[in-house]
Amino acid sequence: MYTYKMIQVPPNISVKAKDNKSGIAAAYLQEVVNTWAVEGWEFQRVDTIGIEERPGCFGGNKVAFTQYYVITFRKEVTSA
């Protein structure tokens, strides 16, 4: 049996064009995954989740759609 952890990461990473060739996004995700791996969490996958954000009373009628990225990890549950 496993327990799961989901970590939300930024939908966008801002870099200079010349730096983007070095794999900034991959390096960022690698750092996140390795940080949690040290704590015993096994990487499973990255998912995109779309959120519909409805405005409040004074926000007008505009509905905003935002994409978020979630990294899923799992850890085996040991029985006592």
N, C-alpha and C positions, 0 to 999 in steps of 0.2 A: 504494500500500500504506500502511496505517496501523498505528500502535501505539496501544494503549489504556491508560487509567488509570482505576481505580475508586477513589473516595473515599467512605469510610463516614461518614455523618453521624448525629447523635443521633436516636433514634426520637421523642423528645419535646423540646419547647422549653417551658420554664416561664416564663409571663408573667402579669402581673396582668390581670384581666378587662378593665379599661378600656383597656389597651394593646393588646389583641388585635385591636381593630377597625382598627388601622393596618397590618395585613398583616405581622406579625413573621416568620412562617414564610417568606413570599415574600422578604422583605428578607434574611433569613439565607441562603437558597439563592442569591439574586442575588449576595450578597457572595462566597460560595464560588465560584460560577461565574466571576465577574469576576476573582477572584484568580488562578484557573488560566488564564483567557483571556489575561492579561498575559504568561504564560509560553508562549503559543502553543497551548494546549489548547482544542479546540473542544467545546462542550457537546453531548452526544448525548441523554441521558435520565436519569430517576430511576427506580430499581427498588426494590421491596420484596423482601427476602430473609428468609425465616423460618428460624430456627435452633432446633433441639431440643437443649437442654442437659441431659445426663444427669448425675445427681449422682455424686460419688465414693463411696468406701467408707463414709463416715460421713454421707452426705447423705440417707439414707432412700431411699424409692422414688419420690419426686416428680420428674417430668420437667417442666422449664420450657420454654415456648415463647416466644421473643422475636422481634419483628420489627425488622429493621434496614433502613435506607435507604442506597442506594448511588447515587452520581452517576457516570455514565459520561462520560468525555471521550475524544477521539481527537486524534492529531496525525499529519500526513502524514510518512512516512519518506522522507527524501531519499537517493537513491543517491549513493555516493561516486564 
